[in-house]
Amino acid sequence: QVQLVESGGGLVQPGGSLRLSCAASGSIFSFNSMGWYRQAPGKQRELVAIIFTGGAVNYADSVKGRFTISRDNAENTVYLQMNSLKPEDTAVYYCRFIGGAVYWGQGTQVTVSS
């Protein structure tokens, strides 16, 4: 099993920044990707950003130019730097790890409000 521990969520004003972290531990024998998803109230969970082995990244159109995903390979940790936050970014953010199987973190709340 792989365990994912997320941190960094909180309350921030529009235009502010947050940095999310997700640390993976456990029986890690292979790595394919780690990514961030989010789910707003009443909405389906959606992809925010994902990073693959080798460093390729994908972003949702709504966050391009504002969010940056990165990975510390040695620590099996993925980060999401979120800048210029908007109220519509408010959601629970979930980390996902794909190796031999798919694993999800428990989520961290991000609230963007005045």
C-alpha positions as CSV (number, residue, x, y, z in Angstrom):
1,Q,0.0,0.0,0.0
2,V,1.0,3.6,-0.6
3,Q,0.0,6.3,1.8
4,L,-0.4,10.0,0.7
5,V,-0.2,12.8,3.2
6,E,-1.4,16.2,2.0
7,S,-0.8,19.6,3.6
8,G,-0.9,23.3,2.8
9,G,-4.5,24.1,2.4
10,G,-6.2,27.0,4.1
11,L,-8.1,30.2,3.7
12,V,-6.7,32.9,1.4
13,Q,-7.9,36.1,-0.1
14,P,-8.4,36.5,-3.9
15,G,-5.0,37.1,-5.5
16,G,-3.2,35.3,-2.8
17,S,-1.0,32.2,-2.9
18,L,-0.9,28.7,-1.4
19,R,1.5,25.8,-1.8
20,L,0.2,22.3,-1.4
21,S,2.4,19.3,-0.6
22,C,1.7,15.6,-1.0
23,A,4.2,13.0,0.4
24,A,4.0,9.4,-0.7
25,S,5.3,6.6,1.4
26,G,4.9,2.8,1.7
27,S,5.4,0.0,-0.8
28,I,6.5,2.1,-3.7
29,F,8.0,-0.1,-6.4
30,S,7.0,1.9,-9.5
31,F,6.0,5.4,-10.3
32,N,3.9,6.6,-13.2
33,S,2.5,9.9,-12.1
34,M,1.3,12.1,-9.3
35,G,-1.3,14.7,-9.7
36,W,-3.7,17.1,-8.1
37,Y,-7.5,17.0,-8.5
38,R,-10.1,19.2,-6.9
39,Q,-13.8,18.9,-6.1
40,A,-16.0,21.9,-5.5
41,P,-19.4,21.6,-3.7
42,G,-21.9,20.1,-6.0
43,K,-19.3,19.4,-8.7
44,Q,-17.4,16.4,-10.0
45,R,-13.8,15.9,-9.1
46,E,-11.6,17.3,-11.9
47,L,-8.0,17.2,-12.8
48,V,-5.9,20.3,-11.9
49,A,-2.4,19.3,-12.7
50,I,-0.4,16.1,-13.2
51,I,3.3,15.2,-13.5
52,F,4.7,12.1,-15.1
53,T,7.9,10.1,-14.9
54,G,10.5,12.2,-16.8
55,G,8.9,15.5,-15.8
56,A,6.1,16.0,-18.4
57,V,3.2,18.0,-16.9
58,N,-0.4,18.7,-17.8
59,Y,-2.6,21.5,-16.5
60,A,-6.3,22.2,-16.6
61,D,-7.0,25.3,-18.8
62,S,-8.5,27.1,-15.9
63,V,-5.2,27.1,-13.9
64,K,-2.6,27.5,-16.7
65,G,-0.2,30.3,-15.9
66,R,-1.2,30.5,-12.3
67,F,-0.5,27.0,-10.9
68,T,2.8,25.0,-11.1
69,I,3.2,21.4,-10.2
70,S,6.6,20.0,-9.3
71,R,8.1,16.8,-7.9
72,D,10.9,15.9,-5.5
73,N,11.8,12.5,-6.8
74,A,14.0,11.5,-3.9
75,E,11.3,12.3,-1.4
76,N,8.3,11.0,-3.5
77,T,6.7,14.4,-2.9
78,V,4.6,16.5,-5.3
79,Y,3.9,20.2,-4.8
80,L,1.3,22.5,-6.2
81,Q,2.2,26.2,-6.1
82,M,-1.0,28.2,-6.6
83,N,-0.8,31.9,-7.4
84,S,-3.3,34.5,-8.3
85,L,-6.0,32.5,-6.6
86,K,-9.6,33.1,-7.5
87,P,-12.9,32.3,-5.6
88,E,-13.6,29.7,-8.3
89,D,-10.5,27.8,-7.1
90,T,-12.3,27.0,-3.9
91,A,-12.5,23.2,-3.5
92,V,-11.1,20.2,-1.7
93,Y,-7.8,19.4,-3.4
94,Y,-6.8,15.7,-3.6
95,C,-3.5,14.1,-4.4
96,R,-3.4,11.1,-6.6
97,F,-0.5,8.6,-7.0
98,I,-0.3,6.1,-9.8
99,G,2.2,3.3,-9.7
100,G,1.2,-0.3,-9.6
101,A,-2.2,0.9,-8.5
102,V,-4.1,4.1,-7.9
103,Y,-4.0,5.8,-4.5
104,W,-5.8,8.9,-3.3
105,G,-5.1,11.3,-0.4
106,Q,-7.8,12.4,2.0
107,G,-7.9,15.9,0.6
108,T,-7.1,19.4,1.8
109,Q,-9.5,22.3,1.8
110,V,-8.6,25.4,-0.2
111,T,-10.9,28.4,0.3
112,V,-10.5,31.6,-1.6
113,S,-12.7,34.4,-0.2
114,S,-12.7,38.0,0.9
